[in-house]
Amino acid sequence: MRRRDGDDGDVDLARDPELTKLIVAAVARVNAELSPVERVRRFILAGEPFTVANGQMTPTLKIKRFAIRQAYGAQLQALYDR
């Protein structure tokens, strides 16, 4: 996997097929130990980290669900529409 630097590095990294392949393998390993109702079936990778600066976390480092839903709502809905 390539390390990417720069302002848009997180977005590029989220679309990196090598990273996706590693995450799929990790999810498969964990899923093997879980019951069917607990297994991860689909996931998305956020294009940027959740931070206070981008408004997706509070100063006490809790996620802001409304902000996450605004930023990734269509992608999250697509997980359920399949």
LONUMAR-938065 format. One record per residue: residue in one letter; x, y, z of N, C-alpha, C, CB in turn. Coordinates in steps of 0.05 Angstrom, whole numbers, plus 5000, padded with zeros to 4 digits. Last residue first. Glycine has a CB too. Layout:
LONUMAR-938065
<rec res="A" n_east="X" n_north="Y" n_up="Z" ca_east="X" ca_north="Y" ca_up="Z" c_east="X" c_north="Y" c_up="Z" cb_east="X" cb_north="Y" cb_up="Z"/>
...
//
This chain:
LONUMAR-938065
<rec res="R" n_east="4415" n_north="4959" n_up="4983" ca_east="4425" ca_north="4936" ca_up="4967" c_east="4409" c_north="4911" c_up="4970" cb_east="4453" cb_north="4930" cb_up="4973"/>
<rec res="D" n_east="4401" n_north="4998" n_up="5018" ca_east="4385" ca_north="4994" ca_up="4994" c_east="4393" c_north="4970" c_up="4978" cb_east="4388" cb_north="5019" cb_up="4977"/>
<rec res="Y" n_east="4438" n_north="5002" n_up="5058" ca_east="4413" ca_north="4989" ca_up="5065" c_east="4396" c_north="4984" c_up="5040" cb_east="4398" cb_north="5007" cb_up="5084"/>
<rec res="L" n_east="4480" n_north="5029" n_up="5033" ca_east="4486" ca_north="5004" ca_up="5047" c_east="4460" c_north="4988" c_up="5053" cb_east="4501" cb_north="5009" cb_up="5074"/>
<rec res="A" n_east="4456" n_north="5076" n_up="5016" ca_east="4462" ca_north="5055" ca_up="4996" c_east="4469" c_north="5028" c_up="5009" cb_east="4485" cb_north="5064" cb_up="4978"/>
<rec res="Q" n_east="4457" n_north="5105" n_up="5063" ca_east="4432" ca_north="5095" ca_up="5054" c_east="4436" c_north="5073" c_up="5033" cb_east="4415" cb_north="5118" cb_up="5042"/>
<rec res="L" n_east="4512" n_north="5118" n_up="5064" ca_east="4501" ca_north="5102" ca_up="5085" c_east="4474" c_north="5090" c_up="5076" cb_east="4497" cb_north="5118" cb_up="5111"/>
<rec res="Q" n_east="4515" n_north="5151" n_up="5018" ca_east="4530" ca_north="5126" ca_up="5019" c_east="4519" c_north="5107" c_up="5041" cb_east="4560" cb_north="5132" cb_up="5025"/>
<rec res="A" n_east="4481" n_north="5193" n_up="5034" ca_east="4475" ca_north="5177" ca_up="5010" c_east="4490" c_north="5150" c_up="5010" cb_east="4482" cb_north="5193" cb_up="4984"/>
<rec res="G" n_east="4508" n_north="5212" n_up="5082" ca_east="4480" ca_north="5202" ca_up="5081" c_east="4474" c_north="5184" c_up="5058" cb_east="4461" cb_north="5224" cb_up="5082"/>
<rec res="Y" n_east="4555" n_north="5236" n_up="5094" ca_east="4556" ca_north="5209" ca_up="5083" c_east="4528" c_north="5196" c_up="5080" cb_east="4573" cb_north="5192" cb_up="5100"/>
<rec res="A" n_east="4544" n_north="5288" n_up="5113" ca_east="4567" ca_north="5283" ca_up="5096" c_east="4565" c_north="5257" c_up="5081" cb_east="4592" cb_north="5284" cb_up="5113"/>
<rec res="Q" n_east="4498" n_north="5281" n_up="5145" ca_east="4498" ca_north="5301" ca_up="5122" c_east="4520" c_north="5294" c_up="5103" cb_east="4501" cb_north="5329" cb_up="5133"/>
<rec res="R" n_east="4515" n_north="5243" n_up="5181" ca_east="4493" ca_north="5237" ca_up="5164" c_east="4492" c_north="5256" c_up="5140" cb_east="4466" cb_north="5237" cb_up="5179"/>
<rec res="I" n_east="4554" n_north="5273" n_up="5207" ca_east="4562" ca_north="5249" ca_up="5193" c_east="4540" c_north="5241" c_up="5172" cb_east="4567" cb_north="5225" cb_up="5213"/>
<rec res="A" n_east="4521" n_north="5312" n_up="5230" ca_east="4542" ca_north="5320" ca_up="5211" c_east="4551" c_north="5296" c_up="5194" cb_east="4566" cb_north="5333" cb_up="5226"/>
<rec res="F" n_east="4490" n_north="5280" n_up="5264" ca_east="4477" ca_north="5296" ca_up="5243" c_east="4497" c_north="5304" c_up="5222" cb_east="4464" cb_north="5321" cb_up="5256"/>
<rec res="R" n_east="4529" n_north="5258" n_up="5299" ca_east="4514" ca_north="5241" ca_up="5281" c_east="4501" c_north="5256" c_up="5258" cb_east="4493" cb_north="5225" cb_up="5296"/>
<rec res="K" n_east="4589" n_north="5273" n_up="5316" ca_east="4564" ca_north="5288" ca_up="5312" c_east="4549" c_north="5273" c_up="5290" cb_east="4570" cb_north="5318" cb_up="5303"/>
<rec res="I" n_east="4626" n_north="5234" n_up="5363" ca_east="4618" ca_north="5240" ca_up="5335" c_east="4592" c_north="5255" c_up="5335" cb_east="4615" cb_north="5214" cb_up="5319"/>
<rec res="K" n_east="4666" n_north="5264" n_up="5413" ca_east="4643" ca_north="5247" ca_up="5406" c_east="4635" c_north="5254" c_up="5378" cb_east="4619" cb_north="5252" cb_up="5427"/>
<rec res="L" n_east="4708" n_north="5297" n_up="5432" ca_east="4713" ca_north="5274" ca_up="5414" c_east="4691" c_north="5254" c_up="5411" cb_east="4738" cb_north="5261" cb_up="5422"/>
<rec res="T" n_east="4696" n_north="5343" n_up="5456" ca_east="4702" ca_north="5320" ca_up="5474" c_east="4705" c_north="5294" c_up="5458" cb_east="4680" cb_north="5318" cb_up="5495"/>
<rec res="P" n_east="4684" n_north="5377" n_up="5414" ca_east="4710" ca_north="5381" ca_up="5428" c_east="4717" c_north="5358" c_up="5447" cb_east="4709" cb_north="5407" cb_up="5442"/>
<rec res="T" n_east="4654" n_north="5330" n_up="5367" ca_east="4652" ca_north="5351" ca_up="5387" c_east="4680" c_north="5355" c_up="5399" cb_east="4631" cb_north="5344" cb_up="5409"/>
<rec res="M" n_east="4662" n_north="5320" n_up="5296" ca_east="4666" ca_north="5311" ca_up="5324" c_east="4662" c_north="5335" c_up="5342" cb_east="4693" cb_north="5298" cb_up="5328"/>
<rec res="Q" n_east="4656" n_north="5344" n_up="5248" ca_east="4644" ca_north="5317" ca_up="5251" c_east="4648" c_north="5305" c_up="5279" cb_east="4656" cb_north="5299" cb_up="5230"/>
<rec res="G" n_east="4681" n_north="5392" n_up="5236" ca_east="4654" ca_north="5392" ca_up="5247" c_east="4641" c_north="5366" c_up="5251" cb_east="4637" cb_north="5409" cb_up="5230"/>
<rec res="N" n_east="4733" n_north="5393" n_up="5223" ca_east="4714" ca_north="5391" ca_up="5200" c_east="4685" c_north="5389" c_up="5210" cb_east="4721" cb_north="5366" cb_up="5184"/>
<rec res="A" n_east="4756" n_north="5398" n_up="5274" ca_east="4760" ca_north="5419" ca_up="5254" c_east="4740" c_north="5417" c_up="5231" cb_east="4788" cb_north="5418" cb_up="5243"/>
<rec res="V" n_east="4746" n_north="5351" n_up="5300" ca_east="4732" ca_north="5374" ca_up="5309" c_east="4733" c_north="5396" c_up="5288" cb_east="4745" cb_north="5385" cb_up="5336"/>
<rec res="T" n_east="4739" n_north="5296" n_up="5252" ca_east="4754" ca_north="5314" ca_up="5269" c_east="4736" c_north="5337" c_up="5279" cb_east="4778" cb_north="5326" cb_up="5254"/>
<rec res="F" n_east="4744" n_north="5237" n_up="5219" ca_east="4725" ca_north="5253" ca_up="5235" c_east="4742" c_north="5270" c_up="5254" cb_east="4704" cb_north="5234" cb_up="5251"/>
<rec res="P" n_east="4782" n_north="5238" n_up="5158" ca_east="4779" ca_north="5231" ca_up="5186" c_east="4757" c_north="5248" c_up="5200" cb_east="4805" cb_north="5233" cb_up="5201"/>
<rec res="E" n_east="4749" n_north="5226" n_up="5095" ca_east="4766" ca_north="5242" ca_up="5113" c_east="4762" c_north="5233" c_up="5141" cb_east="4760" cb_north="5272" cb_up="5110"/>
<rec res="G" n_east="4716" n_north="5190" n_up="5071" ca_east="4736" ca_north="5204" ca_up="5054" c_east="4755" c_north="5221" c_up="5070" cb_east="4722" cb_north="5220" cb_up="5034"/>
<rec res="A" n_east="4704" n_north="5127" n_up="5101" ca_east="4700" ca_north="5156" ca_up="5101" c_east="4722" c_north="5169" c_up="5085" cb_east="4698" cb_north="5167" cb_up="5129"/>
<rec res="L" n_east="4683" n_north="5069" n_up="5070" ca_east="4706" ca_north="5083" ca_up="5082" c_east="4701" c_north="5113" c_up="5079" cb_east="4733" cb_north="5075" cb_up="5068"/>
<rec res="I" n_east="4630" n_north="5024" n_up="5087" ca_east="4642" ca_north="5045" ca_up="5070" c_east="4666" c_north="5057" c_up="5085" cb_east="4620" cb_north="5068" cb_up="5064"/>
<rec res="F" n_east="4606" n_north="4956" n_up="5084" ca_east="4617" ca_north="4979" ca_up="5098" c_east="4626" c_north="5000" c_up="5078" cb_east="4642" cb_north="4971" cb_up="5116"/>
<rec res="R" n_east="4567" n_north="4897" n_up="5098" ca_east="4577" ca_north="4918" ca_up="5080" c_east="4588" c_north="4941" c_up="5096" cb_east="4553" cb_north="4929" cb_up="5061"/>
<rec res="R" n_east="4566" n_north="4861" n_up="5140" ca_east="4560" ca_north="4852" ca_up="5113" c_east="4570" c_north="4872" c_up="5092" cb_east="4530" cb_north="4849" cb_up="5110"/>
<rec res="V" n_east="4591" n_north="4836" n_up="5199" ca_east="4592" ca_north="4859" ca_up="5182" c_east="4587" c_north="4850" c_up="5153" cb_east="4619" cb_north="4876" cb_up="5184"/>
<rec res="R" n_east="4553" n_north="4794" n_up="5242" ca_east="4572" ca_north="4798" ca_up="5221" c_east="4569" c_north="4824" c_up="5206" cb_east="4571" cb_north="4776" cb_up="5202"/>
<rec res="E" n_east="4513" n_north="4781" n_up="5278" ca_east="4534" ca_north="4800" ca_up="5287" c_east="4553" c_north="4808" c_up="5264" cb_east="4549" cb_north="4789" cb_up="5310"/>
<rec res="V" n_east="4483" n_north="4740" n_up="5257" ca_east="4470" ca_north="4766" ca_up="5261" c_east="4490" c_north="4788" c_up="5269" cb_east="4448" cb_north="4764" cb_up="5283"/>
<rec res="P" n_east="4520" n_north="4696" n_up="5255" ca_east="4510" ca_north="4709" ca_up="5230" c_east="4497" c_north="4737" c_up="5235" cb_east="4490" cb_north="4692" cb_up="5217"/>
<rec res="S" n_east="4572" n_north="4706" n_up="5304" ca_east="4547" ca_north="4693" ca_up="5295" c_east="4537" c_north="4709" c_up="5270" cb_east="4526" cb_north="4692" cb_up="5317"/>
<rec res="L" n_east="4643" n_north="4708" n_up="5291" ca_east="4617" ca_north="4720" ca_up="5300" c_east="4594" c_north="4703" c_up="5290" cb_east="4615" cb_north="4749" cb_up="5290"/>
<rec res="E" n_east="4690" n_north="4693" n_up="5269" ca_east="4686" ca_north="4687" ca_up="5298" c_east="4659" c_north="4697" c_up="5308" cb_east="4708" cb_north="4699" cb_up="5314"/>
<rec res="A" n_east="4689" n_north="4711" n_up="5218" ca_east="4691" ca_north="4682" ca_up="5222" c_east="4686" c_north="4674" c_up="5251" cb_east="4719" cb_north="4672" cb_up="5213"/>
<rec res="N" n_east="4692" n_north="4766" n_up="5223" ca_east="4666" ca_north="4754" ca_up="5218" c_east="4667" c_north="4724" c_up="5223" cb_east="4657" cb_north="4760" cb_up="5190"/>
<rec res="V" n_east="4748" n_north="4773" n_up="5227" ca_east="4731" ca_north="4778" ca_up="5250" c_east="4704" c_north="4765" c_up="5247" cb_east="4727" cb_north="4809" cb_up="5255"/>
<rec res="R" n_east="4763" n_north="4760" n_up="5174" ca_east="4775" ca_north="4746" ca_up="5198" c_east="4757" c_north="4749" c_up="5222" cb_east="4803" cb_north="4756" cb_up="5203"/>
<rec res="A" n_east="4734" n_north="4797" n_up="5145" ca_east="4728" ca_north="4768" ca_up="5141" c_east="4739" c_north="4752" c_up="5165" cb_east="4741" cb_north="4758" cb_up="5115"/>
<rec res="V" n_east="4758" n_north="4844" n_up="5161" ca_east="4730" ca_north="4840" ca_up="5168" c_east="4723" c_north="4810" c_up="5165" cb_east="4712" cb_north="4857" cb_up="5149"/>
<rec res="A" n_east="4809" n_north="4836" n_up="5138" ca_east="4806" ca_north="4838" ca_up="5167" c_east="4777" c_north="4834" c_up="5176" cb_east="4816" cb_north="4866" cb_up="5176"/>
<rec res="A" n_east="4795" n_north="4835" n_up="5084" ca_east="4808" ca_north="4811" ca_up="5096" c_east="4805" c_north="4812" c_up="5126" cb_east="4838" cb_north="4809" cb_up="5088"/>
<rec res="V" n_east="4776" n_north="4887" n_up="5078" ca_east="4758" ca_north="4865" ca_up="5072" c_east="4769" c_north="4839" c_up="5085" cb_east="4755" cb_north="4860" cb_up="5041"/>
<rec res="I" n_east="4824" n_north="4915" n_up="5088" ca_east="4801" ca_north="4918" ca_up="5106" c_east="4781" c_north="4895" c_up="5102" cb_east="4787" cb_north="4945" cb_up="5102"/>
<rec res="L" n_east="4855" n_north="4900" n_up="5044" ca_east="4864" ca_north="4894" ca_up="5071" c_east="4841" c_north="4895" c_up="5091" cb_east="4886" cb_north="4913" cb_up="5080"/>
<rec res="K" n_east="4824" n_north="4921" n_up="5002" ca_east="4829" ca_north="4892" ca_up="5003" c_east="4838" c_north="4884" c_up="5031" cb_east="4851" cb_north="4884" cb_up="4983"/>
<rec res="T" n_east="4828" n_north="4976" n_up="5014" ca_east="4802" ca_north="4962" ca_up="5014" c_east="4805" c_north="4932" c_up="5017" cb_east="4786" cb_north="4969" cb_up="4989"/>
<rec res="L" n_east="4882" n_north="4983" n_up="5003" ca_east="4872" ca_north="4987" ca_up="5030" c_east="4845" c_north="4973" c_up="5033" cb_east="4869" cb_north="5017" cb_up="5037"/>
<rec res="E" n_east="4882" n_north="4973" n_up="4948" ca_east="4899" ca_north="4957" ca_up="4966" c_east="4889" c_north="4959" c_up="4995" cb_east="4929" cb_north="4965" cb_up="4965"/>
<rec res="P" n_east="4850" n_north="5012" n_up="4927" ca_east="4841" ca_north="4984" ca_up="4926" c_east="4857" c_north="4966" c_up="4944" cb_east="4842" cb_north="4974" cb_up="4898"/>
<rec res="D" n_east="4835" n_north="5073" n_up="4956" ca_east="4857" ca_north="5056" ca_up="4949" c_east="4848" c_north="5026" c_up="4949" cb_east="4881" cb_north="5060" cb_up="4968"/>
<rec res="R" n_east="4799" n_north="5109" n_up="4975" ca_east="4793" ca_north="5096" ca_up="4949" c_east="4814" c_north="5077" c_up="4940" cb_east="4788" cb_north="5117" cb_up="4928"/>
<rec res="A" n_east="4823" n_north="5129" n_up="5020" ca_east="4797" ca_north="5115" ca_up="5023" c_east="4789" c_north="5101" c_up="4997" cb_east="4775" cb_north="5135" cb_up="5031"/>
<rec res="L" n_east="4866" n_north="5155" n_up="4997" ca_east="4871" ca_north="5130" ca_up="5013" c_east="4845" c_north="5115" c_up="5016" cb_east="4883" cb_north="5137" cb_up="5040"/>
<rec res="D" n_east="4841" n_north="5200" n_up="4975" ca_east="4855" ca_north="5180" ca_up="4958" c_east="4858" c_north="5154" c_up="4972" cb_east="4882" cb_north="5191" cb_up="4949"/>
<rec res="V" n_east="4825" n_north="5224" n_up="5023" ca_east="4805" ca_north="5216" ca_up="5003" c_east="4817" c_north="5195" c_up="4984" cb_east="4795" cb_north="5241" cb_up="4987"/>
<rec res="D" n_east="4874" n_north="5234" n_up="5047" ca_east="4854" ca_north="5216" ca_up="5060" c_east="4833" c_north="5206" c_up="5041" cb_east="4841" cb_north="5231" cb_up="5083"/>
<rec res="G" n_east="4900" n_north="5269" n_up="5012" ca_east="4910" ca_north="5242" ca_up="5016" c_east="4890" c_north="5224" c_up="5028" cb_east="4934" cb_north="5244" cb_up="5033"/>
<rec res="D" n_east="4890" n_north="5322" n_up="5001" ca_east="4870" ca_north="5303" ca_up="4992" c_east="4879" c_north="5274" c_up="4996" cb_east="4863" cb_north="5307" cb_up="4964"/>
<rec res="D" n_east="4936" n_north="5347" n_up="5022" ca_east="4910" ca_north="5353" ca_up="5033" c_east="4889" c_north="5333" c_up="5025" cb_east="4901" cb_north="5381" cb_up="5023"/>
<rec res="G" n_east="4991" n_north="5300" n_up="5032" ca_east="4977" ca_north="5322" ca_up="5019" c_east="4949" c_north="5325" c_up="5030" cb_east="4976" cb_north="5319" cb_up="4989"/>
<rec res="D" n_east="5012" n_north="5233" n_up="5017" ca_east="5013" ca_north="5257" ca_up="5032" c_east="4997" c_north="5279" c_up="5017" cb_east="5042" cb_north="5266" cb_up="5037"/>
<rec res="R" n_east="5005" n_north="5163" n_up="5023" ca_east="4999" ca_north="5187" ca_up="5008" c_east="5000" c_north="5211" c_up="5026" cb_east="4972" cb_north="5186" cb_up="4994"/>
<rec res="R" n_east="5036" n_north="5102" n_up="5015" ca_east="5029" ca_north="5124" ca_up="5034" c_east="5026" c_north="5149" c_up="5018" cb_east="5051" cb_north="5127" cb_up="5056"/>
<rec res="R" n_east="5010" n_north="5044" n_up="4984" ca_east="5026" ca_north="5069" ca_up="4982" c_east="5017" c_north="5088" c_up="5004" cb_east="5022" cb_north="5082" cb_up="4954"/>
<rec res="M" n_east="5017" n_north="4977" n_up="5000" ca_east="5000" ca_north="5000" ca_up="5000" c_east="5018" c_north="5025" c_up="5000" cb_east="4981" cb_north="5000" cb_up="5024"/>
//
